[in-house]
């Protein structure tokens, strides 16, 4: 199939159990005008050797990471890429055979200023955990409705191996030059920051493999506090209105982390909770108050209540408020 050259950027570290299945799914793509740049991030297993039989194709190249870690690996590959269109892949995942075709066609229809994404599905040996199933269900729902950026403070709304955009747009939003982990969430926020519009392919375009050695399970770069730091940093840069009082709703672990972060930055806020054990108490020198409905009209609210039923109740009660859900 003819069309623009697509550069597929793929970091890889100790992926020997999965890399051949991943590469077979790529070489079987119905869209064939692509280059795959694999960056070996100092693997200690036989991943690089397993890749060798695929290198007879001029479309696939194996590079050594110039630094260490996913971000330097992404930068190494991107510096060597030449495609008009950029996308990502993970070495333990699988592409449905028409993934590139579906996504390229969608991007060409809508042109620059758009990021194309698709539906995702987890798979593994054994049962998928409830948290992963809920995340995929939520992510697919907001993708179908193109409401990804409306929910961006909750979780990463653009799956890292399932997006595609023109190189011109990718460079405009800063590409892989960011140094912040989680790097996929940081990239999604920059898509939001620079006004990219989401165009969904309403098909399963990516098969996410869940396994015990996934970076998201083990790498400290993907710890909860790093996600909270990204959310708060971008909120303060993009959506915070100094003229409005700021309320922080929730005094659990995440609420405490955000409250302390705001205090360190000397950003004034009122701390709210409906937990009877915390109302009226001083935590970090800040008193926790019971929410009062009269306060919700002209304020901004960061909600850090994780319980789904409680959060649903809060959404209904403050539906008209300027609110941001961090969990």
HUHUTA-V931575 format. One line per field, one symbol per residue. ss: DSSP state (@ for helix, = for strand, . for the rest). phi: phi as a letter, one per 20 degrees, with the letter a starting at -180 (. if undefined). psi: psi as a letter, one per 20 degrees, with the letter a starting at -180 (. if undefined). A space follows every 50 residues. Layout:
# HUHUTA-V931575
ss: ???
phi: ???
psi: ???
This chain:
# HUHUTA-V931575
ss: .....=======......@@@@@@@@@......=======......@@@@ @@@@.....=====.....@@@@@@@@@@@....====.....=....@@ @@@@@@@@@@...==========......@@@@@@@@@@@@@@@...@@@ @...........====@@@@@@..........@@@@@@@@@@@...==== =========.....@@@@.@@@.@@@@@@@@@@@@@@@@.....=====. ..@@@@@@@@@@@@.....===.........==..====...@@@...== ===....@@@@@@@@@@....====..
phi: .eqffdedecfbbldgfcfffffffefeffedeccddedfelfddegfff fgfeefffeccddeffcboffffffgfffeecffcdbcbdfddcegfdgf ffffgffffemfncdecbfcbebafneffgfffffffffffffgeldgff dfeebfecfgeccbbfggfgffeoleefdddfffffffffffgemfdece eecfdbdeeebfdggfecfffdfgffffffgfffgffdcfdffdgddddp cegfffffgfffffemefbdddadegfdfneddlmcfedfgcgfeefdcd ceecdegfffffffgffdgefedceeb
psi: pqaqppoopoqpoljhiihghghhhgijqhoimrpoopoomlqjakghhh hgiiihpiipqpqpphbprgghggggghhiqjqhqprqqqijrppqhjgg gghgggghgiaqjqppraqqpqqroappqhghggggggghghghjkkgii jhigrpiophjlrprqhggghhjjckiqjpqphhhggghhgggjkqppoq olqoipoppprhjqhhhhpiikqghhghggggghghghipohipqppoop kaghghggghggghjkoqrppqqjohihpiqopkjpppqppohiiiglrq poplohpgghhgggghhkhirnqpoj.
